[in-house]
């Protein structure tokens, strides 16, 4: 597969928006209810860039098929070395290695930025994402019952962590 992982650009925002809105409408990967607008996604992107946070895309045959990012875990200064990441793929790009390439790039960028740990917040029913993160060295560190609510049901959240260290 001739897959390119690169920094996202403003021209990628419609594709990113389509991917994130599909996740909002059809999954519990994002606990949002309402789809985002291009203006909201643009504001998010601009804030990420302003804050020095990566937004990357996976491109195949000139089409953005997934994206990833990370941001500081919590807004207190003591958390400045801990980030929480997100990776989202379009429907046809799951299970073929795209997510791994995005996560690998995010991990490498985090290491190069001197960060200490990456955190994943995953809906507990998403066994595929939990197994995926385990494959890359993430370890379950917390299980929060009924902290989210979507699709008329309470949702449990799993926190997984990877301590970053140079090989």
C-alpha positions in Angstrom: 0.0 0.0 0.0 1.4 3.4 -1.0 0.3 5.2 2.1 1.7 8.7 3.0 1.6 10.0 6.5 2.0 13.8 6.6 1.1 16.9 8.5 -2.4 17.9 7.8 -3.1 21.1 5.9 -6.2 23.3 5.7 -7.2 21.6 2.4 -7.6 18.3 4.4 -10.2 19.7 6.7 -13.3 18.6 4.6 -12.0 15.0 4.6 -11.2 15.2 8.4 -14.6 16.6 9.0 -16.3 13.8 7.1 -14.3 11.2 9.1 -15.0 12.7 12.5 -18.7 13.3 11.7 -19.1 9.7 10.7 -17.6 8.7 14.1 -20.0 11.0 15.9 -23.1 9.8 14.1 -22.3 6.0 14.1 -20.0 5.1 16.9 -19.2 5.6 20.6 -15.6 6.5 19.8 -16.5 10.1 20.3 -19.1 11.0 23.0 -20.4 14.0 21.0 -24.0 14.1 19.8 -23.9 16.8 17.2 -21.9 16.7 14.0 -19.3 19.4 13.6 -19.3 22.2 11.1 -16.3 23.1 8.9 -16.0 26.3 10.9 -15.7 24.3 14.1 -13.2 21.9 12.6 -11.2 24.8 11.2 -11.1 26.5 14.6 -10.0 23.2 16.2 -7.2 22.8 13.6 -6.0 26.4 14.0 -5.8 26.0 17.8 -3.9 22.8 17.5 -1.3 24.4 15.2 -1.1 27.5 17.4 -0.5 25.3 20.4 2.2 23.3 18.6 0.2 20.1 18.6 0.4 17.7 15.6 -2.5 17.0 13.3 -1.5 14.3 10.8 -3.3 12.6 8.0 -3.0 9.3 6.2 -3.2 9.8 2.4 -3.8 7.0 -0.1 -4.1 7.7 -3.8 -4.5 11.5 -3.0 -7.4 10.8 -0.7 -7.3 11.5 3.1 -8.4 8.2 4.7 -7.6 8.9 8.3 -6.1 11.4 10.7 -4.5 11.5 14.1 -3.6 14.1 16.7 -2.7 14.6 20.3 -3.0 17.3 22.8 -2.1 18.0 26.4 -3.9 15.5 28.7 -5.3 18.1 31.1 -5.0 21.9 31.2 -2.8 22.2 34.3 0.9 22.9 33.9 1.9 19.7 35.7 0.4 17.7 32.8 2.6 19.4 30.2 4.5 16.1 29.5 1.4 14.0 29.1 -0.8 13.9 26.0 -4.0 12.2 24.9 -4.2 11.1 21.3 -7.0 10.4 18.9 -7.0 8.4 15.6 -9.9 8.2 13.3 -10.2 6.3 10.0 -12.8 6.2 7.3 -14.8 3.0 7.1 -12.9 1.4 4.3 -9.5 2.0 5.9 -9.8 0.0 9.1 -7.9 -3.2 9.7 -5.2 -2.7 7.0 -2.5 -1.0 9.0 -3.4 2.7 8.5 -4.1 3.2 12.2 -0.7 1.7 13.1 1.1 4.0 10.8 -0.7 7.0 12.3 -0.1 5.9 15.9 3.6 5.2 15.1 4.0 8.7 13.7 2.3 10.3 16.8 4.5 8.2 19.2 7.6 9.3 17.3 6.6 12.9 17.3 5.8 12.7 21.1 9.2 11.3 21.8 11.0 13.9 19.7 9.0 16.6 21.6 10.3 15.3 24.9 6.9 14.1 26.1 6.8 11.4 28.8 3.5 9.6 28.3 0.6 9.1 25.9 -2.9 8.3 27.0 -5.8 6.8 25.1 -9.4 7.2 26.3 -11.4 4.4 24.7 -15.0 3.4 24.9 -15.0 0.1 26.8 -17.0 -1.7 24.2 -14.4 -0.9 21.5 -12.4 -4.1 22.0 -10.7 -3.6 18.6 -9.2 -0.3 19.7 -8.2 -1.7 23.1 -6.4 -4.7 21.4 -4.8 -2.3 18.9 -3.4 -0.1 21.6 -2.1 -3.2 23.5 -0.2 -4.2 20.3 1.7 -0.9 20.5 2.6 -1.2 24.2 -0.3 0.6 25.8 -1.4 -0.8 29.2 -4.9 -0.4 30.7 -4.6 1.9 33.7 -8.2 2.8 34.5 -11.7 1.8 34.0 -14.4 4.4 34.6 -18.0 3.1 34.7 -20.9 5.0 33.2 -19.1 8.3 32.7 -20.5 8.9 29.2 -24.0 8.7 27.8 -24.8 8.3 24.1 -27.4 6.4 22.0 -29.6 6.0 25.1 -27.0 4.1 27.1 -24.4 4.6 29.7 -20.8 4.2 28.5 -17.7 3.0 30.3 -14.3 4.5 29.5 -11.0 2.7 29.5 -7.8 4.7 30.0 -4.6 3.2 28.5 -1.1 4.5 28.8 2.2 4.3 27.1 5.3 5.5 28.8 7.5 7.0 26.1 11.2 6.1 26.2 13.9 6.2 23.7 14.9 2.8 22.2 
